[in-house]
């Protein structure tokens, strides 16, 4: 994978090279920023101290044993040997990974509206994901409800993309974009603008099952809405009526292509398994390639062929719903771990699920980092060794020798405790 043109490679290599000399690296900015342990002043300055874990923070090229101190909902310090008596609560992370709270940019969390939405706190936050982007569960008529009843009541940081199809996923049927009366760019753009920064973009689903033969008209209207609202669009591909080239032609820098490793017609590969030139050109233009696993959108063989040609995903997302929670997706950490079957390492997948995901949309504040002064969204994970079987959307199995498991999650400086029952 050394011929890849994606920054993950060089950053990962740098990360490994620099790990040994980490304590000498000065931290950038932040009130409590330290490159040495904070001075002992007898006061308990910190609300929480996470001690003894391996901190993996690709945004700062960290992979080293460090402590993380939290105060007033923000990261206060990341340093070696911060004294336990400076914190009101100490969490031991010995033998575990401590990383920025994970970000899933393709989730479905509109619980109780439609049939696919899962509780973000139970489905994501309990498993290390502190930020989710609901990818088009709601259209312009229902987005305000997603914001009011899910966004503002969940401990998980919830953002959303407004589906260009008015029905979003509410109808629970296919063909929801075959009738263009349900695809209204002006109203969609207004809904985006009046729900910022909760809403971060516009979503369109272009599969034949959703849009029939009208994918290009649906995409044209999506782009009109996204441009009018000043946000990117997320484009769902897989078994589209039109070839991928036509779809990529309508996408601009910062737009997200989701389900990038889908095994259906009109994917990233030609008939000989080579990456299409228009895909490489789209990456050069700054289009974001996102995994969006889902029920039918992730094939191990397609992903393996892409990775062998140096084409890594920019972001890994789950497309987790009530249906796919029973398999083949299961959850976000399982989705990340599937890439261990394909040769990626833990630093790589954490980068895709933190700093890369944070750049995919404008969340209104810096996420996906443990830089002092940033939001104290932190995941504590276990990387277990063993033999783990994983399955893709075609029910093809692969095994990996490692798998990520959740341990604890801190969101906005508060330790998340899963509700009973
Ligand atoms: Zn989806």
Boltz pocket constraint, residues with backbone or C-beta under 6 A from the ligand:
constraints:
  - pocket:
      binder: B
      contacts: [[A, 106], [A, 107], [A, 108], [A, 135], [A, 294], [A, 319]]
      max_distance: 6.0
